[in-house]
Amino acid sequence: MGSSTEAPPQTPRPGTIGEAVRAADRVLEMAGCDTPLGDAQWIAAHALDTSRAGLFVDADREFPEHKRDTFENLVARRAHREPLAYVLGTALFRGLELEVGPGVLVPRPETEVTAGRAIELARARGRATVVDVGTGSAAIALAVAAEVPSARVFATEPSAAARAWALRNLARTGLRATLLPGEMMDPLHPALGGAVDVVVSNPPYVPDDDWSGLAPEIQDYEPHEAICGGEDGLDIVVRLLQEAPRWLAIGGWIVIETGEDQATRLERLLRVIGYADVLVTKDLADRNRVVEGRWIGV
């Protein structure tokens, strides 16, 4: 006898805007969403083409009839644990509104810290050449382009689905970055050898065995290859560390996002390979998150 999956409860038909948000909050809470009220507010604001502040101002207004189906469909998608960013179609990243959806990793707040370190180092290098390896939605690359206008930014990405989102975001923002199809640093022109000032990456670093314990939003929707990095999570990271010296200028930097329990190991590895000034930066939750080092040659 086959098993069946119980559908999440249906959203009650909204009366006022405030009642609709409260009803959606209850539905999303029952579905197990971590931040049900916030999600309900974001969805309502999106459906009504307003801000979250606008929801409070208009809380006693009748919910527009022609917006009901849109709102309820979006709530139902979130109740099935589809990532909120997929439901809304966009994610905010260091002030940029980026398009995201199936096939691309949702930019995380911790990756804003990764981008921030790359930005600071690129600024210090002057007219820097920056390479974002495995760019996904192009979040890091576009943040660098926005905040360091003098930088020459390249972004590599092997996934056609992710590149499609990156191209949308390049067009959406109008920022200057060159998107190159292919794995790791293979797509770079040989002329860039020894001339890159900053290599930055948010690579897949979750150990394969940890996949089954991740939230449904990740397991059921986001691309496995953008999250898991082998038995210990460091397969791609180690490969990147091996490839980067060919491309980095002497004194150039590598900046890598990693898991909290991997940072110490990665810090030691950078020192062994030939990096100086190795630094670990914590994310906003006070977890070791970003490891960087300056290439001094061997």
C-alpha positions in Angstrom: 0.0 0.0 0.0 1.5 3.3 -1.1 2.2 6.1 1.3 0.7 9.6 0.9 1.9 13.0 1.9 -0.6 15.1 3.8 -1.2 18.4 2.1 -0.6 21.5 4.2 -3.8 23.2 5.5 -5.5 25.7 3.1 -5.2 29.4 3.7 -8.6 30.8 4.8 -10.0 33.3 2.4 -8.8 36.7 3.7 -11.1 39.4 4.9 -8.9 42.4 5.8 -5.2 42.5 4.9 -4.3 42.1 8.6 -6.5 39.0 8.9 -5.0 37.6 5.7 -1.5 37.9 7.1 -2.5 36.4 10.5 -4.1 33.4 8.7 -1.1 32.9 6.5 1.1 33.0 9.6 -0.9 30.2 11.2 -0.7 28.1 8.0 3.1 28.6 7.7 3.7 27.9 11.4 1.8 24.6 11.1 3.8 23.7 8.0 7.0 24.1 10.1 8.5 27.3 8.6 11.1 28.9 10.8 9.8 32.5 10.5 6.1 32.1 9.6 5.0 35.7 10.4 7.9 37.3 8.6 7.3 35.0 5.6 3.6 35.8 5.6 4.3 39.5 5.6 6.8 39.3 2.8 4.4 37.2 0.7 1.5 39.7 1.4 3.7 42.7 0.5 4.8 41.0 -2.7 1.2 40.0 -3.7 -0.1 43.5 -3.0 2.9 45.3 -4.5 3.6 47.2 -1.3 6.1 47.2 1.6 5.9 45.4 4.9 5.4 48.8 6.5 2.5 49.4 4.1 0.8 46.2 5.4 0.6 47.8 8.9 -0.8 51.0 7.5 -3.5 49.2 5.5 -4.1 46.3 7.9 -7.8 47.2 8.3 -8.5 47.5 4.6 -10.3 44.8 2.7 -7.9 42.4 0.9 -8.3 43.2 -2.8 -10.4 40.5 -4.5 -8.3 40.3 -7.6 -5.2 39.6 -5.5 -6.6 36.7 -3.5 -5.6 33.8 -5.7 -2.1 35.2 -6.1 -1.6 35.5 -2.4 -3.1 32.1 -1.5 -1.0 30.4 -4.2 2.2 32.0 -2.9 1.3 31.0 0.7 0.7 27.4 -0.4 4.0 27.2 -2.2 5.8 28.4 1.0 3.8 26.0 3.1 5.2 23.2 0.9 8.6 24.5 2.1 9.6 26.1 -1.2 12.3 28.7 -0.2 10.8 32.1 0.4 13.2 33.6 -2.2 11.9 31.2 -4.8 8.4 32.1 -3.9 9.0 35.8 -4.2 11.3 35.4 -7.1 14.0 37.6 -5.7 16.5 37.8 -2.8 18.3 40.8 -1.3 22.1 40.8 -1.2 24.1 43.7 0.1 21.4 46.1 -1.2 21.0 44.4 -4.6 17.7 42.7 -5.5 18.6 39.5 -7.4 16.4 37.1 -9.2 16.6 33.5 -8.0 14.6 30.3 -8.6 15.0 26.6 -9.3 18.5 25.6 -10.2 20.4 28.2 -8.2 21.5 28.6 -4.6 19.6 31.3 -2.6 22.2 33.9 -1.5 22.6 33.7 2.3 23.3 36.5 4.8 26.6 34.9 5.7 27.7 35.1 2.1 27.4 38.9 2.4 30.3 38.7 4.9 32.3 36.7 2.3 31.5 39.4 -0.4 32.4 42.1 2.1 35.9 40.7 2.7 36.5 40.4 -1.1 35.3 44.0 -1.5 37.6 45.4 1.1 40.6 43.5 -0.3 39.8 44.6 -3.9 39.6 48.2 -2.8 43.0 48.0 -1.1 44.5 46.6 -4.4 43.4 49.6 -6.4 42.2 48.7 -10.0 41.7 45.1 -9.0 41.0 42.0 -11.0 38.5 39.8 -9.1 37.3 36.3 -9.9 34.2 34.9 -8.3 34.5 31.1 -8.7 31.1 29.2 -8.8 29.1 32.4 -9.0 25.6 30.9 -8.9 23.2 33.9 -9.1 26.3 36.2 -9.4 25.6 37.6 -6.0 29.2 38.1 -5.0 30.4 39.2 -8.4 27.7 41.8 -8.7 28.3 43.0 -5.1 32.0 43.6 -6.0 31.0 45.3 -9.2 28.6 47.6 -7.4 30.9 48.5 -4.5 34.2 48.6 -6.3 33.4 50.2 -9.7 37.0 50.3 -10.7 37.4 46.5 -10.4 37.4 44.1 -13.4 35.1 41.3 -12.3 35.0 37.8 -13.8 32.5 35.1 -12.6 32.7 31.4 -13.5 29.8 28.9 -13.2 29.5 25.3 -14.5 25.7 25.0 -14.2 23.6 26.2 -17.1 20.6 26.7 -14.9 22.6 28.9 -12.5 24.1 30.8 -15.3 20.7 31.6 -16.6 19.9 33.3 -13.3 23.3 35.1 -13.3 22.6 36.5 -16.8 19.2 37.8 -15.6 20.9 39.5 -12.7 23.6 41.0 -14.9 20.8 42.5 -17.1 18.7 43.5 -14.1 21.4 45.4 -12.3 23.3 46.7 -15.4 26.6 46.1 -13.5 29.8 45.2 -15.3 31.0 41.6 -14.8 32.0 38.9 -17.3 30.2 35.6 -16.9 32.2 32.6 -18.1 30.8 29.1 -18.4 32.8 26.2 -17.0 34.2 24.7 -13.8 36.5 26.4 -11.3 39.0 28.7 -12.9 39.2 26.7 -16.2 37.3 29.3 -18.2 39.7 32.1 -17.5 41.9 33.4 -20.3 45.6 32.4 -19.9 46.5 36.1 -20.0 45.0 36.4 -16.5 47.6 34.0 -15.1 49.5 35.7 -12.3 47.3 38.8 -12.6 44.3 38.2 -10.4 44.1 40.3 -7.3 41.3 38.5 -5.5 39.8 35.0 -5.9 36.6 34.7 -4.0 34.2 31.8 -3.7 31.3 30.4 -1.8 31.9 26.8 -2.8 29.9 23.7 -1.8 31.3 22.8 1.6 28.6 20.7 3.4 29.7 17.1 3.9 27.7 14.6 1.8 26.4 12.7 4.8 24.9 15.9 6.2 22.5 16.4 3.2 19.7 14.3 4.8 19.6 16.5 7.8 19.2 19.7 6.0 15.9 21.6 5.9 13.3 20.7 3.3 13.8 24.1 1.7 17.3 22.9 0.8 16.8 19.2 0.2 13.7 19.5 -1.9 14.5 22.6 -3.9 18.1 23.9 -4.0 20.8 22.2 -6.2 22.7 19.5 -4.3 25.9 20.2 -6.3 26.0 23.8 -5.0 25.8 22.7 -1.4 27.6 19.4 -0.8 31.4 19.1 -1.3 32.3 15.4 -0.8 32.9 13.2 2.2 34.4 16.0 4.4 32.8 18.9 2.4 36.2 20.1 1.2 36.7 18.5 -2.2 36.0 21.7 -4.2 37.7 23.9 -1.6 41.0 21.9 -1.8 40.8 21.9 -5.6 40.4 25.7 -5.6 43.4 26.1 -3.3 45.4 24.0 -5.7 44.3 26.0 -8.8 44.4 29.6 -7.4 48.2 30.1 -7.2 48.4 29.8 -11.0 46.1 32.8 -11.3 46.9 35.0 -8.3 49.3 37.9 -8.5 52.0 37.9 -5.8 50.3 39.6 -2.9 46.8 38.7 -4.2 44.2 37.2 -2.0 42.0 34.2 -1.8 38.7 34.5 0.1 36.7 31.3 0.8 33.4 30.8 2.6 33.4 27.6 4.7 31.7 25.7 7.5 32.3 26.7 11.1 34.0 23.4 11.9 36.2 23.5 8.8 37.7 27.0 9.3 40.6 25.9 11.5 41.6 23.1 9.1 41.4 25.4 6.1 43.4 28.1 7.9 46.2 25.7 8.5 46.0 24.4 4.9 46.4 27.9 3.5 49.6 28.5 5.6 51.1 25.2 4.4 50.4 26.0 0.7 52.1 29.3 0.8 49.7 32.0 2.0 50.5 34.6 4.5 48.3 36.9 6.7 45.7 34.2 7.0 42.6 35.4 8.7 39.3 33.8 9.8 36.3 36.2 9.9 33.1 35.4 11.8 29.6 35.8 10.3 26.7 37.8 11.9 25.9 34.7 14.1 29.5 34.8 15.5 30.4 31.6 13.6 33.8 31.1 11.8 32.7 31.6 8.2 35.3 33.2 5.9 39.0 32.2 5.5 41.4 34.4 3.5 45.0 34.5 2.8 47.6 36.5 0.8 49.6 34.6 -1.8 53.3 35.1 -1.4 54.5 32.4 -3.8 56.6 29.3 -3.1 
